[in-house]
């Protein structure tokens, strides 16, 4: 990948890597417990939230984060928006070392 002069695109590079990790990890861990994949999705979702708050998502990033949100809600919270929201409200997404 060539370096971008667009600060918005440069800011979304770590997010893109996190989304790819979250998308690829479940397939690689099929024979293992789903817990590590869910933890990776939680971290990627928090990255999405941070990027959204910084207005650093383009249309593709918004779409990827929306898909990630739906996957996390379904896989990590049994489809419950309320459960996901309770978890999210406990996160301090302003800090880099947010516990998942």
ABEGO torsion letter per residue (X at the ends): XBBBABAAAAAAAAAAAAAAAAAAAAAAAAABBAAAAAAAAAAAAAAAAAAAAAGABBAAAAAAAAAAAAAAAAAAAGGBAAAAAAAAAABBAABAABBX
